[in-house]
Amino acid sequence: MSTDQSHLSRFGQVLINLTSGAMGGVACVASGQPFDTAKVKMQTFPSMYRSFMDCAVQTYNMEGLRGLYHGAVPALLANVAENAVLFTCYGFCQNLVCRVLEVKDPAQLREHHKAAAGSLASVFSSLVLCPTELVKCRMQTQHEMRVSGFKGIPHKSTPWSIVCDILKAEGVRGLFCGLSSTWLREIPGYFFFFGGYELSKSMLNQSSRDQPGALVITVSGGVGGACFWIAVYPVDSVKSRIQVLSMASPTKKGFLISLLHILKKEGIGTLYSGLTPTVIRAFPSNAALFLAYEMTKRTLTKWSCDQS
């Protein structure tokens, strides 16, 4: 194989991973946005809602069905961008782990090796995720901010207007509010995410030498998503507080100070407010993510091979 062909092959693989990850992000948002809205509301204002159903019903009564889909546009941008970068970097990081371990093919890596590659990939995807998730969280909690008495919260806003407000008040740096908290969530979280997915896939498909079928991928993706949130949910709760409440407070609190404040004032149980809708959402949304990713990747890989 010539150098040009080799380069084209690597580029083609990057393009396939990028496209497949983006399709996975679309599937994830389409199947789980109302649950995510309830999660963010309960994390940020836990005293307002008794349960997931109470949050969903109150949101629907006050804002209609549209209220459950607040932040859907930035959520879509966040998930498409994050998963496109995540799965592209996941391929690179698997190759890097192969070099370190002197393994020729990523398919020969053990489940914990792939989990480590996913954890490393999340370092880069977080840079894309943080600004878009910041906008999403602020859109989802505008009603609660107004009810709580915070001033200057607009009754109507768009993702672009929120971005403009952040840039005007804080500059580009303001878009990365909560980045350290995002890393604290993503790096360990994606170890469990990819680890749970790969381990489940291996266990469910161990009796077959063929590629895992749609059912195996769906179940494994759901398990991976549940593992992610169960492992890092308290960190995500602190991150949501930082990103939402920083809009109304000139004083920025870091992760550790915010965590200690929550534990002192509200107790450890507050860190798990909204866990139920998150776990409920995690299984179908991540099952859809991995199914869309794997099927898109297989289709594009087959098409690419047929064209060459």
Helices and strands as residue ranges (DSSP letters): H 3-44, G 46-48, H 52-63, H 65-68, H 72-101, G 106-108, H 111-140, H 142-147, H 159-170, G 172-176, H 179-204, H 214-245, H 255-265, G 268-272, H 275-307
